[in-house]
Amino acid sequence: MGFGLEVKDEAGKTAIITPSISNIVSSGTIAMPTTLHWNNTYGADIDLPGNDLYRKGDIGVLIKVRSYEWDVAGAWIVASGGGGNEYTLMKYIDITSNTYYTRNDANGAMSIWTPIAYDDTQYNCFPVAFWDTLGQSVFTSVRLFAAMCYFCYDVSHSTYKEIYTIDDIYYIDYVVYLKNLQEER
């Protein structure tokens, strides 16, 4: 079969999604919202066809961040790693320009997290995008989540954590499809 949507995994293996395997119900490029929903969750909702409930296993989602901005503001430091020529580059989290959130993986709820100036340290930053199931197993719509994710050290709780900013992912590309699998329900 020479038509369809080709999908490649990290190992380089490819599969072609065709109408006999799945049906694309929505695809395109959308702008991400810059505020939370009424229930403190975040993302863009894509309706599934009809009024039926679809099981998680019957839905497929592909998401790629298209446009984003990374904030380099903050105080950068070079710290000794403890011996010889070992150094690490760290950045104190900027407390003036961003609203940071933690995310509850069980239900998707976001909570504001306030860093401590010149204590809480950022170690990595990257765009992240995924299908946020909000802890559900059946759906009439799909919630697309995309945000900047920061790995940081929270001094007040002596722990590493993931925090998010939601206003610096501008556009995502997405595909939502229903799997045409013949199985007993």
N, C-alpha and C positions, 0 to 999 in steps of 0.2 A: 504494500500500500504506500503510495507516494505523497499523501497529503495529510495534514493535521498539524497540531502544535507539538514541536519537538522539545522535549524536556531532557536536560542532561544533569547527572548527579556529579558529586565531587570526584568520583573515580573515573569519570568520562563515559560511563554507560548512558545510552540514550533510549528513550521511549517516545513513541509518537501517540499523542492523544487524538483519537478519531471519534466520530459519532457513534461507532459501535462499542466504544469503551466508555465514553463520557460525552456530556453535552455542556458546552460553555453557556452559562446563563447570564453572565455579566463580565465585561472586561473593559479596560481603559486606563486613563490617567485621571486621578482626582486630587483636588486640593485637600489637605488634612485640616481639620478644625484646630483652633487655637485655644479652646476652652473645654472644660469638662462637661459631661452630661449631668442632668439633674441628680443622678444617683452616684456622682463622683467617679464614674467610669469614663473612659476616653476612647475615641476612635470614630471611624466613619462606618455607617451601616449600609449594607448592600442587601436589598430585599431578594428573597428567593421566590421562584414563580409560584403562583396560586396561593391558596390558603392552607396547604398541607404542612404538617410538621415533618422535617427531614432529620434523620439520625446523623450524628456526627460522622459515622463511617461512610455515609453516602455522599458527603460533600468534600470537595477538594479546593484548596486555596493556594494561589501563588502570589507573592507580593515582593516588590522590589522598590526601594527608596530611589526616587528619580532626582529630587532636588532638596538639598538641606544646607544648613549653615552651622559651622562649628565655632563656638565662642572661645577665643584664646585669651580673653581677659582674665586677669588674676595675677597673683604673685608666683613666679616660677623660682624654684630653688634647686641647687645641686647639693645633694647630701652625700656624705661619705658612707660607703657600704661597710665600713668596719675594718678595713685593712688594705694596705698597698694602694693600688690604683683602681679600687672599686668605688664607683660613684653611681648615683641614680638621679634622674631628673624627675622632680615632682612639682605639682602645681597645687597651690592652695585654692580651694573652691571659691569662685567669685561670688560674693554675697550681695553685690549691688545691682546686677542686671537680670538675673534669672530667677524664676520660680522653680524649685526642685520638688519632685514628688517621689514617694516610694509607691510600690504597687503590690497589692495583695494578689498572689497568684491564684488563690482559690475562687475569688469572685470578681477580680479585675478592678476593685476599688482603689482609687489613688488618694494618697494623703500628702499634704504639704510637709516637706522636710526642710528645716532651717539649719544650714551649716554654721559652725562656729568659726568666726574670722581667724585666720592664721593658725588654725588647729586642724580642721578637717581637710584631708588631702585627696586630690583626684589622681588616679593612676592610669586611667584609660578612658577614651570617649569614642563612641561609634554610633552610627544610625542602626536602629533595630526595627524590624517590621514582622508582624505575625498575625494570625487569626486568633483573636481573643474570644475564647468560648464562654467567658464569664462564669465558668463552673457549670454550664448547662450541658445536656446531652442530646436535646432535640431543638430544632431551630426553624424560624420563619425568615430569619435574616442572618447575615454574617457580619460581625464586627471586625473591621480591619484596624489594627493598632500599629502606629509608627511613631517613634520618638527618638530623641538622642539619649543614649544610655551612657551613664558615667559609672565607672567602678571607683569607689572612694573608701577612705578609712574614716569612720565615725568615731572621733576621739571620746565623746561623752558616753558611748556604749561599748567602747573597745572592740569594735567589730568592723569587718569589711561589708559593704552593701552596694547594691545597684540602685542608682537614682536616675530619674528621667526628667527631661525638659520636653514640653509638648509644643512649643511655639517656633521651633527651628527646623521642623520637617515641613517642607512646602508642598511637594507632590509625590505621589506614589503611583506606580503602575501595578495593576492587579488583574488576576483572572479568578473567577469563581466558577466551578463546574460541578455538575452532579454526575456521580459515577453510575453507569448502567451495569450494575452487577446483578446477576441472577442468583439470588440466595433466598432462603426462607426467612421470613420475619417472625 
